[in-house]
């Protein structure tokens, strides 16, 4: 979610420099099922261009059309979209459409939260009606308890009978890639396209820099003997792609000091037993949870052959581990996709 919100905020600032008004559309409630869950957003500019999406692309045109009144009178409103008759999605979505103005105060707090990888909360106030106008709007609460409204026209009132949609925005998912070969470049590219924050660690003698890794957050030269990891939180994964067993083993030994949720290692299946045996030799008190966080060979068994396909299989495995989902074809699913 955070990468989509970043794009929306960046575009809103650009629009404001062009003296164009902005409107924010947020799905705040869902009856039944829909393509995406509540909390998705899209930004609409006064010239009716937009960024972001609240569905697979079928709802956006109607939202843009119904947002025109907000540009004229600055009055936020709630609309509904019934996908049961138009899309076959078997659900009704409630969309809050509100004036959206980015202040310097908000930009400073938002940038600071991104830099410190802090989560924050967005609360949207609304009623469950169609084409309803009122004191609706959203407020952001940062970790220092600073609250900032999206709209100048919205004020929070105590004892309000409005509905409330609350959403915690987590920091960007972080991927640390250890390696610099062609497959590492492809994994970096695909992960960045997902909005992940990617840091690449290359060997000390490797001259590859940021220009080799499109979208990367940072590229550093280091070794397993000197590296110090930081901020390896629950939403962080590591993939070791050295193509060098000794270096791989050294990095895994180093990582035993930490508690990452996912460590993927490129290599043949035969190396797995050797790796675990030597880990016990060098780290006798290694915990079982750490061993369970190691996935080697990295990736799901989907028949991947090219570097791009292998990268997709690794990304898919990371998602399944972090979100605690057992991979299978959705055609075998009954009921809701999102739980």
Secondary structure as the mmCIF struct_conf table of DSSP 4:
data_model
#
loop_
_struct_conf.conf_type_id
_struct_conf.id
_struct_conf.beg_label_comp_id
_struct_conf.beg_label_asym_id
_struct_conf.beg_label_seq_id
_struct_conf.end_label_comp_id
_struct_conf.end_label_asym_id
_struct_conf.end_label_seq_id
HELX_RH_AL_P HELX_RH_AL_P1 UNK A 2 UNK A 17
TURN_TY1_P TURN_TY1_P1 UNK A 18 UNK A 19
STRN STRN1 UNK A 22 UNK A 32
BEND BEND1 UNK A 35 UNK A 36
TURN_TY1_P TURN_TY1_P2 UNK A 38 UNK A 39
STRN STRN2 UNK A 41 UNK A 45
TURN_TY1_P TURN_TY1_P3 UNK A 46 UNK A 47
BEND BEND2 UNK A 48 UNK A 48
STRN STRN3 UNK A 50 UNK A 52
BEND BEND3 UNK A 54 UNK A 59
HELX_RH_AL_P HELX_RH_AL_P2 UNK A 60 UNK A 66
TURN_TY1_P TURN_TY1_P4 UNK A 67 UNK A 67
HELX_RH_AL_P HELX_RH_AL_P3 UNK A 68 UNK A 73
STRN STRN4 UNK A 77 UNK A 82
HELX_RH_AL_P HELX_RH_AL_P4 UNK A 83 UNK A 86
TURN_TY1_P TURN_TY1_P5 UNK A 87 UNK A 87
BEND BEND4 UNK A 88 UNK A 88
STRN STRN5 UNK A 91 UNK A 99
HELX_RH_AL_P HELX_RH_AL_P5 UNK A 104 UNK A 116
TURN_TY1_P TURN_TY1_P6 UNK A 117 UNK A 117
STRN STRN6 UNK A 120 UNK A 126
BEND BEND5 UNK A 128 UNK A 128
BEND BEND6 UNK A 130 UNK A 131
STRN STRN7 UNK A 132 UNK A 133
BEND BEND7 UNK A 134 UNK A 135
STRN STRN8 UNK A 137 UNK A 141
TURN_TY1_P TURN_TY1_P7 UNK A 143 UNK A 144
STRN STRN9 UNK A 147 UNK A 149
BEND BEND8 UNK A 150 UNK A 150
TURN_TY1_P TURN_TY1_P8 UNK A 152 UNK A 153
TURN_TY1_P TURN_TY1_P9 UNK A 158 UNK A 159
STRN STRN10 UNK A 163 UNK A 169
HELX_LH_PP_P HELX_LH_PP_P1 UNK A 170 UNK A 173
STRN STRN11 UNK A 174 UNK A 178
BEND BEND9 UNK A 181 UNK A 181
HELX_RH_AL_P HELX_RH_AL_P6 UNK A 182 UNK A 193
TURN_TY1_P TURN_TY1_P10 UNK A 194 UNK A 195
STRN STRN12 UNK A 197 UNK A 202
TURN_TY1_P TURN_TY1_P11 UNK A 204 UNK A 205
HELX_RH_3T_P HELX_RH_3T_P1 UNK A 210 UNK A 212
BEND BEND10 UNK A 213 UNK A 213
TURN_TY1_P TURN_TY1_P12 UNK A 214 UNK A 215
BEND BEND11 UNK A 217 UNK A 217
STRN STRN13 UNK A 218 UNK A 221
TURN_TY1_P TURN_TY1_P13 UNK A 224 UNK A 226
TURN_TY1_P TURN_TY1_P14 UNK A 234 UNK A 235
STRN STRN14 UNK A 236 UNK A 240
BEND BEND12 UNK A 243 UNK A 243
HELX_RH_AL_P HELX_RH_AL_P7 UNK A 245 UNK A 255
TURN_TY1_P TURN_TY1_P15 UNK A 256 UNK A 257
BEND BEND13 UNK A 258 UNK A 258
BEND BEND14 UNK A 261 UNK A 261
STRN STRN15 UNK A 262 UNK A 265
BEND BEND15 UNK A 267 UNK A 267
TURN_TY1_P TURN_TY1_P16 UNK A 269 UNK A 270
HELX_RH_AL_P HELX_RH_AL_P8 UNK A 271 UNK A 282
TURN_TY1_P TURN_TY1_P17 UNK A 284 UNK A 285
HELX_RH_AL_P HELX_RH_AL_P9 UNK A 288 UNK A 292
TURN_TY1_P TURN_TY1_P18 UNK A 293 UNK A 293
STRN STRN16 UNK A 294 UNK A 296
BEND BEND16 UNK A 297 UNK A 297
BEND BEND17 UNK A 299 UNK A 299
BEND BEND18 UNK A 302 UNK A 302
BEND BEND19 UNK A 306 UNK A 306
HELX_RH_AL_P HELX_RH_AL_P10 UNK A 307 UNK A 322
TURN_TY1_P TURN_TY1_P19 UNK A 323 UNK A 324
HELX_RH_3T_P HELX_RH_3T_P2 UNK A 330 UNK A 332
BEND BEND20 UNK A 335 UNK A 335
BEND BEND21 UNK A 337 UNK A 337
#
